[in-house]
Amino acid sequence: MAAVQVRITRLLADIAGTGRSIDVEAESAAGALDALCQRVPALRVHIFGDDGELRPHVNVFVRGELTRGDGLAAPVGEGDEVAVVQAVSGG
């Protein structure tokens, strides 16, 4: 497993009671998200829906590139960054 840095938004960091960067061990982006949610269970409901899939307004970037669906299974390497970004809308 690789040491991966998961970056989260300030809102998620406030919910988690952590900083905006959390180090986890993972083999894939999906594994990094799972490790994040195991470490900070309060984040799971904000990242994943009841069906276990990413919420529609959550974007995941691996090494700066948007990744969704099957792309989350792609391997991550030592020192890679996985960023969790929630879309914001309003009027």
C-alpha positions, 0 to 999 in steps of 0.5 A: 500500500502507498502513503496517499494524501487526501485533501478535503474542503474546509467544510469537510475538515470542520465536520471531521475536526481535522486539518484539510490534509489527511494521510492514509494508506491505500492502493486506489483512489476508492481505497483512499476514500474508504480509509478516510471514512474509516478514520473519520466516519462522520465524513461518509454521509457527506461523500457517499450516498445510501447506495455506497456511490459517490454523491452527485455533487462530490468530485474526486481528483487524483493527481489533479485529474477528475476521476469518477466511477470505474476510475476510482479503482485506478492505482495510486502511488506513494505520495499521490494526492486525492482531493475531495471537492464538493460542488457548490451552487446557489442563486 
